[in-house]
Amino acid sequence: MRNPNVWAVVVAAAIAASMAMGIRQTFGLFLLPLGSETGVSVATLGFAVALHNLTWGIAQPITGALGDRYGAGRVAAVGGLLYAAGLALMAAHPSAVTALLGFGILTGLGVGCAGTGSVMAAVGRAVPPEARGSMLGIAAAGSSVGQALLVPYAQLGMGWFGATAALGAIAVMALLIVPAARAMEWSPRDTLAPRRPLSELPALARAAMQERDFALLTLGFFACGFQLAFLTTHLPAHLALCGMPPWLGATSLMLVGLFNIPGSWLCGKLGGVIRPEVALGGIYLIRSLAITLFAILPVTEWGTLIFAAVLGSIWLGSVPLTAAAIARRFGVADLGALYGVCFFSHQIGGFLGAGAAALLVERTGSYAAFWPVMVLVGLGAVAANWATRGSIRATAAA
């Protein structure tokens, strides 16, 4: 992998995804302070984050198909502008309406354009099959740098200037996606490849879902979204309700990002050794076991930090593995669109995970009843991925 153009694509993709994914990881920090500062209820803000996840999921197949056709970089640049606009709207005029429109819809469209779904397709097309798993892992690992940096940035900004001012500063950071997108994949890489029109996307989705193993992969991705959206959105609030200090929520999310840097790379490498679906089942099993222990043991500072480190090591490992699994079965020409179809299930899970937990805590004042649901959903993902056909070892890439 000495081709400098390939590395330029990987680095640019990592920067774009780092901003897109890192910003959304700060939303949980804003939940209680923004509600206290602006008077917008925690339930409304939680539902806005849930709407963000659903909008992202609906947009991802479309933005992925647009990236396949016109270049993922162009789509990501538009996403950076939408992301910044959504955050700035909420910062300038905080209300229930702007929370749903800005936090919910505009940022959901932004991350759909510039998040991992779009950039992984660009990386998958830029690298040869034998190096695809490793390079996808590197791009996913780079995307975690944003979480490690932006979480303390947001926490410090809220402490010094308040929640709305910190949100405005985060909006400025979203604009960094635009120059990174220019270097990623501004035009389709293979100009001779057939370009599928958007009108064919429903037929492509139906054909893919008729493949048994793709359907199982998609079902497993639902659990990933359910678990991660809940933890990203509600873990800081859960810790606050348990009497833990405010720094613990921010530090936990920062640790998730730090440990995910080597974790995503290792998961990508693992996808080149064993079949990606087998590795995905292992990830969901480890995550469910960690959630079980965290739920049944007393909440302590050290226990929370260890929990965050374990989760971080496999946090976005599902992304390169899922992309690799799709590329092995269908090739890379429609990778953005097909990843988007699979990811739609992920975001339905995210919408339910974040939204249901927001309603629960509004009614009961506790998240206690939600942890067993998290474990059961995760075990379902283990079963779905391990039910896919094929040898345990990875097969030759398409």
C-alpha positions as a LaTeX table, in Angstrom:
\begin{tabular}{lrrr}
\hline
Residue & $x$ (\AA) & $y$ (\AA) & $z$ (\AA) \\
\hline
Met1 & 0.00 & 0.00 & 0.00 \\
Arg2 & 2.60 & 2.60 & $-1.13$ \\
Asn3 & 0.25 & 4.45 & $-3.46$ \\
Pro4 & 0.06 & 8.02 & $-2.06$ \\
Asn5 & $-3.32$ & 8.60 & $-3.72$ \\
Val6 & $-4.81$ & 5.71 & $-1.75$ \\
Trp7 & $-3.45$ & 7.06 & 1.50 \\
Ala8 & $-4.78$ & 10.53 & 0.66 \\
Val9 & $-8.27$ & 9.04 & 0.26 \\
Val10 & $-7.97$ & 7.10 & 3.53 \\
Val11 & $-6.73$ & 10.13 & 5.50 \\
Ala12 & $-9.37$ & 12.46 & 4.00 \\
Ala13 & $-12.09$ & 9.91 & 4.68 \\
Ala14 & $-10.89$ & 9.52 & 8.28 \\
Ile15 & $-10.96$ & 13.31 & 8.82 \\
Ala16 & $-14.47$ & 13.70 & 7.37 \\
Ala17 & $-15.83$ & 10.78 & 9.38 \\
Ser18 & $-13.93$ & 11.96 & 12.46 \\
Met19 & $-15.84$ & 15.24 & 12.46 \\
Ala20 & $-19.19$ & 13.71 & 11.46 \\
Met21 & $-19.07$ & 10.90 & 14.00 \\
Gly22 & $-17.25$ & 12.80 & 16.73 \\
Ile23 & $-19.78$ & 15.64 & 16.83 \\
Arg24 & $-22.75$ & 13.33 & 17.26 \\
Gln25 & $-20.99$ & 11.60 & 20.15 \\
Thr26 & $-21.17$ & 14.87 & 22.10 \\
Phe27 & $-24.98$ & 15.03 & 21.98 \\
Gly28 & $-25.33$ & 13.05 & 25.21 \\
Leu29 & $-23.23$ & 15.66 & 27.04 \\
Phe30 & $-25.61$ & 18.42 & 25.98 \\
Leu31 & $-28.80$ & 16.64 & 27.06 \\
Leu32 & $-29.08$ & 17.86 & 30.67 \\
Pro33 & $-27.10$ & 21.18 & 30.46 \\
Leu34 & $-28.90$ & 22.35 & 27.32 \\
Gly35 & $-32.26$ & 21.48 & 28.83 \\
Ser36 & $-31.44$ & 23.39 & 32.01 \\
Glu37 & $-30.08$ & 26.41 & 30.13 \\
Thr38 & $-32.80$ & 26.74 & 27.49 \\
Gly39 & $-35.87$ & 25.22 & 29.16 \\
Val40 & $-36.27$ & 22.60 & 26.42 \\
Ser41 & $-37.27$ & 19.35 & 28.14 \\
Val42 & $-34.89$ & 16.42 & 28.32 \\
Ala43 & $-37.55$ & 14.25 & 26.68 \\
Thr44 & $-37.72$ & 16.63 & 23.70 \\
Leu45 & $-33.94$ & 16.73 & 23.35 \\
Gly46 & $-33.76$ & 12.95 & 23.68 \\
Phe47 & $-36.42$ & 12.56 & 21.02 \\
Ala48 & $-34.51$ & 14.99 & 18.78 \\
Val49 & $-31.44$ & 12.76 & 19.05 \\
Ala50 & $-33.64$ & 9.76 & 18.27 \\
Leu51 & $-34.98$ & 11.63 & 15.22 \\
His52 & $-31.37$ & 12.35 & 14.24 \\
Asn53 & $-30.72$ & 8.60 & 14.19 \\
Leu54 & $-33.85$ & 7.86 & 12.18 \\
Thr55 & $-33.16$ & 10.64 & 9.66 \\
Trp56 & $-29.61$ & 9.37 & 9.27 \\
Gly57 & $-30.90$ & 5.88 & 8.60 \\
Ile58 & $-33.46$ & 7.02 & 6.02 \\
Ala59 & $-30.90$ & 9.23 & 4.27 \\
Gln60 & $-28.01$ & 6.75 & 4.20 \\
Pro61 & $-29.16$ & 4.52 & 1.30 \\
Ile62 & $-29.89$ & 7.63 & $-0.79$ \\
Thr63 & $-26.66$ & 9.46 & 0.05 \\
Gly64 & $-24.72$ & 6.24 & $-0.45$ \\
Ala65 & $-26.24$ & 5.78 & $-3.91$ \\
Leu66 & $-25.53$ & 9.43 & $-4.76$ \\
Gly67 & $-21.92$ & 8.93 & $-3.67$ \\
Asp68 & $-21.61$ & 5.81 & $-5.83$ \\
Arg69 & $-22.91$ & 7.80 & $-8.80$ \\
Tyr70 & $-21.39$ & 11.28 & $-8.40$ \\
Gly71 & $-18.50$ & 10.81 & $-5.95$ \\
Ala72 & $-18.62$ & 10.41 & $-2.18$ \\
Gly73 & $-16.63$ & 13.61 & $-1.65$ \\
Arg74 & $-19.29$ & 15.81 & $-3.20$ \\
Val75 & $-21.95$ & 14.23 & $-1.00$ \\
Ala76 & $-19.79$ & 14.58 & 2.13 \\
Ala77 & $-19.18$ & 18.29 & 1.44 \\
Val78 & $-22.92$ & 18.93 & 1.32 \\
Gly79 & $-23.19$ & 16.95 & 4.56 \\
Gly80 & $-20.68$ & 19.21 & 6.30 \\
Leu81 & $-22.76$ & 22.28 & 5.42 \\
Leu82 & $-26.01$ & 20.66 & 6.58 \\
Tyr83 & $-24.38$ & 19.53 & 9.82 \\
Ala84 & $-23.10$ & 23.02 & 10.62 \\
Ala85 & $-26.48$ & 24.57 & 9.77 \\
Gly86 & $-28.38$ & 22.21 & 12.08 \\
Leu87 & $-26.09$ & 22.84 & 15.05 \\
Ala88 & $-26.00$ & 26.59 & 14.46 \\
Leu89 & $-29.80$ & 26.76 & 14.27 \\
Met90 & $-30.16$ & 25.11 & 17.67 \\
Ala91 & $-27.43$ & 27.30 & 19.17 \\
Ala92 & $-28.90$ & 30.56 & 17.83 \\
His93 & $-32.60$ & 29.88 & 18.55 \\
Pro94 & $-32.96$ & 27.05 & 21.09 \\
Ser95 & $-36.50$ & 25.72 & 21.25 \\
Ala96 & $-38.40$ & 22.48 & 20.83 \\
Val97 & $-38.90$ & 23.22 & 17.12 \\
Thr98 & $-35.25$ & 23.98 & 16.39 \\
Ala99 & $-34.22$ & 20.97 & 18.44 \\
Leu100 & $-36.26$ & 18.69 & 16.20 \\
Leu101 & $-35.31$ & 20.49 & 12.98 \\
Gly102 & $-31.66$ & 21.23 & 13.80 \\
Phe103 & $-30.59$ & 18.42 & 16.13 \\
Gly104 & $-32.97$ & 15.95 & 14.58 \\
Ile105 & $-33.28$ & 16.43 & 10.83 \\
Leu106 & $-30.43$ & 18.64 & 9.57 \\
Thr107 & $-27.67$ & 16.93 & 11.56 \\
Gly108 & $-29.17$ & 13.56 & 10.63 \\
Leu109 & $-28.89$ & 14.47 & 6.95 \\
Gly110 & $-25.39$ & 15.81 & 7.56 \\
Val111 & $-24.02$ & 12.64 & 9.13 \\
Gly112 & $-25.82$ & 10.59 & 6.48 \\
Cys113 & $-23.81$ & 12.45 & 3.83 \\
Ala114 & $-20.47$ & 12.64 & 5.64 \\
Gly115 & $-20.46$ & 9.76 & 8.15 \\
Thr116 & $-18.91$ & 6.34 & 7.94 \\
Gly117 & $-21.35$ & 5.00 & 5.34 \\
Ser118 & $-20.24$ & 7.40 & 2.63 \\
Val119 & $-16.54$ & 7.47 & 3.42 \\
Met120 & $-16.20$ & 3.70 & 3.77 \\
Ala121 & $-17.55$ & 3.29 & 0.26 \\
Ala122 & $-14.92$ & 5.73 & $-1.02$ \\
Val123 & $-12.14$ & 3.83 & 0.75 \\
Gly124 & $-13.49$ & 0.48 & $-0.44$ \\
Arg125 & $-13.31$ & 1.66 & $-4.05$ \\
Ala126 & $-9.84$ & 3.16 & $-3.66$ \\
Val127 & $-7.98$ & 0.11 & $-2.33$ \\
Pro128 & $-7.33$ & $-3.36$ & $-3.78$ \\
Pro129 & $-9.40$ & $-6.27$ & $-2.41$ \\
Glu130 & $-6.53$ & $-7.87$ & $-0.49$ \\
Ala131 & $-5.98$ & $-4.68$ & 1.55 \\
Arg132 & $-9.62$ & $-3.61$ & 1.85 \\
Gly133 & $-10.31$ & $-4.90$ & 5.37 \\
Ser134 & $-7.18$ & $-3.33$ & 6.81 \\
Met135 & $-7.67$ & 0.06 & 5.15 \\
Leu136 & $-11.34$ & 0.19 & 6.11 \\
Gly137 & $-10.22$ & $-0.46$ & 9.68 \\
Ile138 & $-7.70$ & 2.38 & 9.50 \\
Ala139 & $-10.35$ & 4.79 & 8.20 \\
Ala140 & $-12.77$ & 3.72 & 10.94 \\
Ala141 & $-10.01$ & 4.10 & 13.54 \\
Gly142 & $-9.26$ & 7.60 & 12.29 \\
Ser143 & $-12.92$ & 8.50 & 12.63 \\
Ser144 & $-12.64$ & 7.87 & 16.37 \\
Val145 & $-10.08$ & 10.63 & 16.79 \\
Gly146 & $-12.92$ & 13.14 & 16.50 \\
Gln147 & $-14.74$ & 11.58 & 19.42 \\
Ala148 & $-11.61$ & 11.58 & 21.56 \\
Leu149 & $-10.98$ & 15.27 & 20.82 \\
Leu150 & $-14.47$ & 16.74 & 20.49 \\
Val151 & $-15.92$ & 15.29 & 23.70 \\
Pro152 & $-13.49$ & 17.17 & 26.01 \\
Tyr153 & $-13.73$ & 20.20 & 23.67 \\
Ala154 & $-17.50$ & 20.27 & 24.15 \\
Gln155 & $-17.26$ & 19.66 & 27.90 \\
Leu156 & $-14.77$ & 22.49 & 28.39 \\
Gly157 & $-16.82$ & 24.80 & 26.20 \\
Met158 & $-19.95$ & 24.15 & 28.25 \\
Gly159 & $-18.05$ & 24.77 & 31.48 \\
Trp160 & $-16.56$ & 28.05 & 30.30 \\
Phe161 & $-19.22$ & 29.59 & 28.04 \\
Gly162 & $-22.44$ & 27.57 & 28.47 \\
Ala163 & $-24.17$ & 24.89 & 26.45 \\
Thr164 & $-25.51$ & 27.03 & 23.58 \\
Ala165 & $-22.15$ & 28.74 & 22.98 \\
Ala166 & $-20.38$ & 25.37 & 23.00 \\
Leu167 & $-22.89$ & 24.08 & 20.48 \\
Gly168 & $-22.07$ & 27.01 & 18.21 \\
Ala169 & $-18.36$ & 26.20 & 18.46 \\
Ile170 & $-19.11$ & 22.60 & 17.51 \\
Ala171 & $-20.99$ & 23.89 & 14.45 \\
Val172 & $-17.82$ & 25.65 & 13.28 \\
Met173 & $-15.88$ & 22.38 & 13.63 \\
Ala174 & $-18.38$ & 20.68 & 11.31 \\
Leu175 & $-17.18$ & 22.90 & 8.47 \\
Leu176 & $-13.83$ & 21.04 & 8.48 \\
Ile177 & $-15.66$ & 18.24 & 6.66 \\
Val178 & $-15.83$ & 20.33 & 3.47 \\
Pro179 & $-12.08$ & 20.58 & 2.64 \\
Ala180 & $-11.53$ & 16.95 & 3.67 \\
Ala181 & $-14.29$ & 15.84 & 1.31 \\
Arg182 & $-12.56$ & 17.56 & $-1.61$ \\
Ala183 & $-9.60$ & 15.17 & $-1.30$ \\
Met184 & $-11.65$ & 12.04 & $-0.71$ \\
Glu185 & $-13.50$ & 11.11 & $-3.90$ \\
Trp186 & $-14.74$ & 14.16 & $-5.77$ \\
Ser187 & $-15.69$ & 12.20 & $-8.89$ \\
Pro188 & $-16.53$ & 8.51 & $-9.46$ \\
Arg189 & $-13.29$ & 6.51 & $-9.42$ \\
Asp190 & $-14.18$ & 4.25 & $-12.33$ \\
Thr191 & $-15.66$ & 6.43 & $-15.06$ \\
Leu192 & $-16.44$ & 3.40 & $-17.22$ \\
Ala193 & $-18.48$ & 1.62 & $-14.53$ \\
Pro194 & $-22.25$ & 1.76 & $-15.00$ \\
Arg195 & $-23.88$ & 4.42 & $-12.80$ \\
Arg196 & $-27.09$ & 3.19 & $-11.24$ \\
Pro197 & $-29.84$ & 5.85 & $-11.16$ \\
Leu198 & $-31.65$ & 6.50 & $-7.88$ \\
Ser199 & $-34.83$ & 5.06 & $-9.35$ \\
Glu200 & $-33.18$ & 1.62 & $-9.25$ \\
Leu201 & $-32.36$ & 1.85 & $-5.52$ \\
Pro202 & $-35.61$ & 0.15 & $-4.33$ \\
Ala203 & $-35.03$ & $-2.76$ & $-6.69$ \\
Leu204 & $-31.41$ & $-3.05$ & $-5.54$ \\
Ala205 & $-32.53$ & $-3.05$ & $-1.91$ \\
Arg206 & $-35.17$ & $-5.72$ & $-2.53$ \\
Ala207 & $-32.70$ & $-7.93$ & $-4.38$ \\
Ala208 & $-30.14$ & $-7.61$ & $-1.59$ \\
Met209 & $-32.67$ & $-8.35$ & 1.15 \\
Gln210 & $-33.69$ & $-11.52$ & $-0.67$ \\
Glu211 & $-30.18$ & $-12.81$ & 0.01 \\
Arg212 & $-30.54$ & $-14.70$ & 3.31 \\
Asp213 & $-27.15$ & $-13.76$ & 4.71 \\
Phe214 & $-27.49$ & $-10.07$ & 3.82 \\
Ala215 & $-30.85$ & $-10.03$ & 5.61 \\
Leu216 & $-29.25$ & $-11.59$ & 8.70 \\
Leu217 & $-26.36$ & $-9.10$ & 8.55 \\
Thr218 & $-28.91$ & $-6.28$ & 8.38 \\
Leu219 & $-30.84$ & $-7.69$ & 11.33 \\
Gly220 & $-27.68$ & $-7.82$ & 13.42 \\
Phe221 & $-26.88$ & $-4.21$ & 12.56 \\
Phe222 & $-30.21$ & $-3.20$ & 14.15 \\
Ala223 & $-28.85$ & $-4.26$ & 17.54 \\
Cys224 & $-25.65$ & $-2.30$ & 17.00 \\
Gly225 & $-27.63$ & 0.91 & 16.47 \\
Phe226 & $-29.95$ & 0.20 & 19.38 \\
Gln227 & $-27.11$ & $-0.28$ & 21.85 \\
Leu228 & $-24.79$ & 2.48 & 20.68 \\
Ala229 & $-27.48$ & 5.17 & 20.35 \\
Phe230 & $-28.66$ & 4.50 & 23.89 \\
Leu231 & $-25.14$ & 4.63 & 25.32 \\
Thr232 & $-24.07$ & 7.70 & 23.35 \\
Thr233 & $-27.22$ & 9.64 & 24.21 \\
His234 & $-28.00$ & 8.53 & 27.75 \\
Leu235 & $-24.85$ & 7.24 & 29.47 \\
Pro236 & $-23.85$ & 10.70 & 30.83 \\
Ala237 & $-27.40$ & 11.26 & 32.09 \\
His238 & $-27.50$ & 7.76 & 33.64 \\
Leu239 & $-24.26$ & 8.45 & 35.48 \\
Ala240 & $-25.59$ & 11.81 & 36.72 \\
Leu241 & $-28.75$ & 10.13 & 38.03 \\
Cys242 & $-26.52$ & 7.62 & 39.86 \\
Gly243 & $-24.78$ & 10.49 & 41.65 \\
Met244 & $-21.54$ & 10.34 & 39.68 \\
Pro245 & $-19.54$ & 13.57 & 39.03 \\
Pro246 & $-20.11$ & 15.42 & 35.71 \\
Trp247 & $-16.59$ & 14.75 & 34.45 \\
Leu248 & $-17.22$ & 11.00 & 34.40 \\
Gly249 & $-19.70$ & 11.07 & 31.51 \\
Ala250 & $-17.38$ & 13.15 & 29.32 \\
Thr251 & $-14.33$ & 11.09 & 30.24 \\
Ser252 & $-16.19$ & 7.85 & 29.48 \\
Leu253 & $-17.14$ & 9.03 & 25.99 \\
Met254 & $-13.58$ & 10.25 & 25.42 \\
Leu255 & $-12.20$ & 6.85 & 26.46 \\
Val256 & $-14.59$ & 5.15 & 24.05 \\
Gly257 & $-13.08$ & 7.21 & 21.24 \\
Leu258 & $-9.48$ & 6.62 & 22.31 \\
Phe259 & $-9.81$ & 2.85 & 22.67 \\
Asn260 & $-11.72$ & 2.62 & 19.42 \\
Ile261 & $-8.70$ & 3.90 & 17.46 \\
Pro262 & $-6.70$ & 0.65 & 17.81 \\
Gly263 & $-9.91$ & $-1.38$ & 18.17 \\
Ser264 & $-11.35$ & $-0.46$ & 14.77 \\
Trp265 & $-8.04$ & $-1.14$ & 13.04 \\
Leu266 & $-7.78$ & $-4.56$ & 14.69 \\
Cys267 & $-11.39$ & $-5.38$ & 13.77 \\
Gly268 & $-10.66$ & $-4.44$ & 10.17 \\
Lys269 & $-7.60$ & $-6.71$ & 10.16 \\
Leu270 & $-9.65$ & $-9.49$ & 11.74 \\
Gly271 & $-12.10$ & $-9.28$ & 8.84 \\
Gly272 & $-9.29$ & $-10.36$ & 6.52 \\
Val273 & $-8.57$ & $-13.47$ & 8.60 \\
Ile274 & $-12.01$ & $-14.79$ & 9.53 \\
Arg275 & $-15.35$ & $-14.22$ & 7.86 \\
Pro276 & $-16.63$ & $-10.74$ & 8.85 \\
Glu277 & $-19.99$ & $-12.06$ & 10.08 \\
Val278 & $-18.22$ & $-14.38$ & 12.53 \\
Ala279 & $-16.20$ & $-11.48$ & 13.89 \\
Leu280 & $-19.33$ & $-9.33$ & 14.14 \\
Gly281 & $-21.05$ & $-11.98$ & 16.28 \\
Gly282 & $-18.05$ & $-11.92$ & 18.60 \\
Ile283 & $-18.23$ & $-8.13$ & 18.90 \\
Tyr284 & $-21.92$ & $-8.19$ & 19.82 \\
Leu285 & $-21.29$ & $-10.94$ & 22.38 \\
Ile286 & $-18.48$ & $-9.03$ & 24.10 \\
Arg287 & $-20.56$ & $-5.84$ & 24.10 \\
Ser288 & $-23.58$ & $-7.62$ & 25.62 \\
Leu289 & $-21.47$ & $-9.23$ & 28.34 \\
Ala290 & $-19.93$ & $-5.85$ & 29.21 \\
Ile291 & $-23.38$ & $-4.24$ & 29.41 \\
Thr292 & $-24.59$ & $-7.08$ & 31.65 \\
Leu293 & $-21.75$ & $-6.59$ & 34.12 \\
Phe294 & $-22.15$ & $-2.81$ & 34.13 \\
Ala295 & $-25.88$ & $-3.13$ & 34.80 \\
Ile296 & $-25.66$ & $-5.61$ & 37.69 \\
Leu297 & $-22.61$ & $-4.22$ & 39.49 \\
Pro298 & $-22.68$ & $-1.02$ & 41.59 \\
Val299 & $-21.88$ & 2.10 & 39.55 \\
Thr300 & $-18.41$ & 3.36 & 40.45 \\
Glu301 & $-15.94$ & 5.69 & 38.77 \\
Trp302 & $-13.36$ & 2.99 & 38.02 \\
Gly303 & $-16.00$ & 0.50 & 36.92 \\
Thr304 & $-17.45$ & 3.05 & 34.49 \\
Leu305 & $-14.02$ & 3.84 & 33.03 \\
Ile306 & $-13.25$ & 0.15 & 32.51 \\
Phe307 & $-16.68$ & $-0.31$ & 30.92 \\
Ala308 & $-15.97$ & 2.59 & 28.54 \\
Ala309 & $-12.57$ & 1.17 & 27.60 \\
Val310 & $-14.00$ & $-2.27$ & 26.82 \\
Leu311 & $-16.81$ & $-0.79$ & 24.75 \\
Gly312 & $-14.41$ & 1.55 & 22.98 \\
Ser313 & $-12.20$ & $-1.29$ & 21.80 \\
Ile314 & $-15.11$ & $-2.65$ & 19.73 \\
Trp315 & $-17.25$ & 0.51 & 19.36 \\
Leu316 & $-17.00$ & 1.09 & 15.60 \\
Gly317 & $-15.42$ & $-2.25$ & 14.79 \\
Ser318 & $-18.74$ & $-3.29$ & 13.29 \\
Val319 & $-18.41$ & $-0.65$ & 10.55 \\
Pro320 & $-15.37$ & $-1.99$ & 8.61 \\
Leu321 & $-16.55$ & $-5.56$ & 9.17 \\
Thr322 & $-20.03$ & $-4.84$ & 7.82 \\
Ala323 & $-18.62$ & $-2.97$ & 4.82 \\
Ala324 & $-16.19$ & $-5.83$ & 4.16 \\
Ala325 & $-18.98$ & $-8.40$ & 4.40 \\
Ile326 & $-21.07$ & $-6.50$ & 1.84 \\
Ala327 & $-18.11$ & $-6.00$ & $-0.51$ \\
Arg328 & $-17.30$ & $-9.72$ & $-0.43$ \\
Arg329 & $-20.83$ & $-10.62$ & $-1.48$ \\
Phe330 & $-21.70$ & $-7.84$ & $-3.93$ \\
Gly331 & $-18.48$ & $-6.06$ & $-4.96$ \\
Val332 & $-17.81$ & $-2.35$ & $-4.49$ \\
Ala333 & $-19.71$ & $-0.64$ & $-7.35$ \\
Asp334 & $-22.85$ & $-0.25$ & $-5.19$ \\
Leu335 & $-21.12$ & $-0.44$ & $-1.82$ \\
Gly336 & $-22.41$ & 2.95 & $-0.65$ \\
Ala337 & $-26.02$ & 2.13 & $-1.51$ \\
Leu338 & $-25.94$ & $-1.40$ & $-0.08$ \\
Tyr339 & $-24.21$ & $-0.30$ & 3.10 \\
Gly340 & $-26.93$ & 2.34 & 3.37 \\
Val341 & $-29.66$ & $-0.29$ & 3.05 \\
Cys342 & $-28.04$ & $-2.30$ & 5.84 \\
Phe343 & $-27.43$ & 0.84 & 7.87 \\
Phe344 & $-31.09$ & 1.84 & 7.71 \\
Ser345 & $-31.78$ & $-1.09$ & 10.05 \\
His346 & $-28.98$ & 0.18 & 12.32 \\
Gln347 & $-30.64$ & 3.56 & 12.59 \\
Ile348 & $-34.11$ & 2.18 & 13.22 \\
Gly349 & $-32.46$ & 0.50 & 16.18 \\
Gly350 & $-30.81$ & 3.80 & 17.11 \\
Phe351 & $-34.12$ & 5.66 & 16.96 \\
Leu352 & $-35.78$ & 3.09 & 19.23 \\
Gly353 & $-32.82$ & 2.87 & 21.61 \\
Ala354 & $-32.48$ & 6.63 & 22.12 \\
Gly355 & $-36.20$ & 7.46 & 21.95 \\
Ala356 & $-37.54$ & 4.70 & 24.18 \\
Ala357 & $-34.92$ & 5.44 & 26.83 \\
Ala358 & $-35.84$ & 9.15 & 26.76 \\
Leu359 & $-39.50$ & 8.29 & 27.40 \\
Leu360 & $-38.55$ & 5.82 & 30.12 \\
Val361 & $-36.41$ & 8.25 & 32.10 \\
Glu362 & $-39.06$ & 10.98 & 31.72 \\
Arg363 & $-41.70$ & 8.70 & 33.26 \\
Thr364 & $-39.69$ & 6.77 & 35.86 \\
Gly365 & $-36.61$ & 8.90 & 36.51 \\
Ser366 & $-34.36$ & 5.86 & 35.96 \\
Tyr367 & $-32.82$ & 3.76 & 33.20 \\
Ala368 & $-32.84$ & 0.55 & 35.25 \\
Ala369 & $-35.50$ & $-1.23$ & 33.18 \\
Phe370 & $-33.66$ & $-0.59$ & 29.92 \\
Trp371 & $-30.43$ & $-2.52$ & 30.57 \\
Pro372 & $-31.98$ & $-6.03$ & 30.26 \\
Val373 & $-33.48$ & $-5.00$ & 26.90 \\
Met374 & $-30.02$ & $-3.91$ & 25.74 \\
Val375 & $-28.60$ & $-7.35$ & 26.57 \\
Leu376 & $-31.38$ & $-9.30$ & 24.85 \\
Val377 & $-31.11$ & $-7.23$ & 21.68 \\
Gly378 & $-27.35$ & $-7.79$ & 21.62 \\
Leu379 & $-27.67$ & $-11.55$ & 21.98 \\
Gly380 & $-30.13$ & $-11.53$ & 19.08 \\
Ala381 & $-27.42$ & $-9.91$ & 16.93 \\
Val382 & $-24.96$ & $-12.64$ & 17.93 \\
Ala383 & $-27.40$ & $-15.31$ & 16.78 \\
Ala384 & $-28.16$ & $-13.49$ & 13.49 \\
Asn385 & $-24.54$ & $-13.10$ & 12.46 \\
Trp386 & $-23.46$ & $-16.59$ & 13.47 \\
Ala387 & $-26.40$ & $-18.03$ & 11.51 \\
Thr388 & $-24.92$ & $-16.77$ & 8.21 \\
Arg389 & $-23.46$ & $-19.42$ & 5.93 \\
Gly390 & $-19.83$ & $-20.01$ & 5.06 \\
Ser391 & $-16.59$ & $-21.23$ & 6.57 \\
Ile392 & $-15.17$ & $-19.48$ & 9.58 \\
Arg393 & $-12.10$ & $-18.33$ & 7.66 \\
Ala394 & $-12.40$ & $-15.34$ & 5.34 \\
Thr395 & $-12.87$ & $-16.09$ & 1.68 \\
Ala396 & $-11.31$ & $-14.24$ & $-1.25$ \\
Ala397 & $-12.63$ & $-10.72$ & $-1.62$ \\
Ala398 & $-14.76$ & $-9.80$ & $-4.62$ \\
\hline
\end{tabular}
